[in-house]
């Protein structure tokens, strides 16, 4: 019944902490596109792919005491941090037989990147049905204010190629 919640808790068990709601959205979306069994539906949003389902599940996990959510006020926004609690670790023991691949390498690679870069990668993956040239054109159109450089686009393609192979 809570299989999708367990998948998210498993994600948090494989990373120490996720800093930022936008980063969390992008990381789960990228992992989903890499073939991990996340089932949240995504739509295109101002910051790229966004899942209301993911937002609600994370809120539920916090309310159940499985995730710890802290936030601090920055200059003009709140910075959210998420980490697994002991209750979350206990919850996972009920799902030990659920098959789930290790994501730690991908999580580590994403944590080394900026949120801006993850936004670019997730946006490119959102338009993965297009050719590379069409995808770049679409990304430049929908993310005009980001002013992504040719170098950033090529770095994103390299990241995607490593992720999917």
C-alpha atoms as one frame of an Amber mdcrd trajectory, in Angstrom:
protein
   0.000   0.000   0.000   2.837   2.403   0.786   5.210   1.060  -1.865   5.753
   4.470  -3.484   6.474   5.971  -0.072   8.951   3.163   0.590  10.741   3.904
  -2.691  11.234   7.508  -1.590  12.418   6.453   1.849  14.869   4.081   0.135
  16.153   7.068  -1.876  16.689   9.071   1.319  18.417   6.101   2.930  20.993
   6.206   0.124  21.807   9.893   0.493  22.643  11.704   3.679  20.623  14.792
   2.971  18.890  16.626   0.152  19.145  20.396   0.268  16.356  22.144  -1.591
  12.897  21.248  -2.785  13.786  21.997  -6.398  16.871  19.764  -6.147  14.756
  16.944  -4.719  12.254  17.238  -7.583  15.028  17.148 -10.177  16.917  14.261
  -8.558  13.863  11.995  -8.411  12.882  12.913 -11.972  16.389  12.193 -13.287
  16.477   8.859 -11.444  13.057   8.003 -12.862  14.306   8.738 -16.378  17.347
   6.552 -15.636  14.999   3.627 -15.056  14.510   3.609 -11.302  10.929   2.645
 -10.383   9.574   5.986  -9.210   5.954   6.353 -10.279   5.246  10.013  -9.608
   3.746  11.859 -12.576   5.541  14.982 -13.730   4.407  18.030 -15.644   6.488
  20.829 -17.058   6.738  23.765 -14.669   8.649  27.025 -14.441  11.718  25.251
 -13.000  11.428  22.221 -15.260   9.720  18.896 -14.511   7.631  19.029 -11.344
   5.515  16.433  -9.541   2.710  17.427  -7.206   2.543  13.751  -6.190   6.161
  13.873  -5.043   5.505  17.031  -3.039   2.535  15.389  -1.310   4.394  12.127
  -0.600   7.330  13.976   0.935   4.904  15.970   3.079   3.227  12.730   4.191
   6.598  11.149   5.012   7.461  14.188   7.129   4.089  14.017   8.897   4.596
  10.305   9.589   7.983  11.063  11.125   9.949   9.159   8.464  11.671  12.251
   7.061  13.054  15.251   8.848  12.381  18.567   7.123  14.218  21.629   8.333
  14.342  25.041   6.773  16.287  28.195   7.228  15.497  31.646   5.985  17.902
  32.863   3.351  17.905  36.404   1.996  14.556  36.165   0.186  13.582  32.488
   0.330  13.520  29.425   2.585  16.107  26.663   2.135  14.656  23.215   2.930
  16.706  20.197   3.998  15.482  16.610   4.085  16.998  13.644   5.858  15.869
  10.203   6.956  14.810   9.688  10.575  15.101   6.575  12.737  11.383   6.083
  12.124  12.093   6.084   8.391  14.808   3.473   8.836  12.379   1.330  10.854
   9.707   1.777   8.147  12.158   0.460   5.525  12.601  -2.807   7.424   9.056
  -3.696   6.338  10.126  -3.361   2.679  13.429  -5.241   2.714  12.169  -7.687
   0.083  11.135  -4.941  -2.330  13.623  -5.078  -5.208  15.366  -1.786  -5.672
  18.708  -1.049  -7.291  21.433   0.905  -5.570  21.236   4.591  -6.547  24.187
   5.867  -4.519  26.494   6.475  -7.483  23.860   8.486  -9.343  22.915  10.359
  -6.167  26.569  11.187  -5.535  27.006  12.428  -9.113  23.916  14.633  -8.871
  24.957  16.023  -5.498  28.195  17.216  -7.069  26.205  19.355  -9.523  24.430
  22.668  -9.030  20.645  22.971  -8.962  20.948  25.020 -12.168  22.664  22.101
 -13.877  20.118  19.571 -12.584  17.354  21.829 -13.873  18.996  21.771 -17.303
  19.471  17.987 -17.287  15.919  17.289 -16.129  14.508  19.687 -18.730  16.511
  18.002 -21.478  15.277  14.600 -20.285  11.714  15.923 -20.321  12.109  16.559
 -24.048  13.948  13.291 -24.723  11.524  12.338 -27.496  13.085  15.102 -29.631
  16.362  14.953 -31.513  19.338  16.539 -29.748  19.154  19.661 -31.893  15.401
  19.991 -31.385  15.823  19.383 -27.664  18.457  22.112 -27.352  16.234  24.500
 -29.314  13.271  23.690 -27.058  15.359  24.083 -23.882  16.656  27.451 -25.068
  13.076  28.540 -25.791  11.490  27.436 -22.509  14.524  28.374 -20.382  15.414
  31.599 -22.148  16.195  33.481 -18.919  18.700  30.815 -17.862  20.978  31.640
 -20.820  22.494  28.166 -20.954  25.776  28.142 -22.849  26.821  25.654 -25.494
  29.357  24.297 -22.986  26.611  23.733 -20.382  24.465  21.925 -22.935  27.361
  19.655 -23.900  28.140  18.943 -20.228  24.475  18.041 -19.722  24.535  15.668
 -22.711  27.649  13.995 -21.299  25.970  13.660 -17.909  22.852  12.161 -19.540
  24.943   9.741 -21.609  26.766   8.517 -18.472  23.477   8.248 -16.592  21.661
   6.205 -19.217  24.529   3.891 -20.184
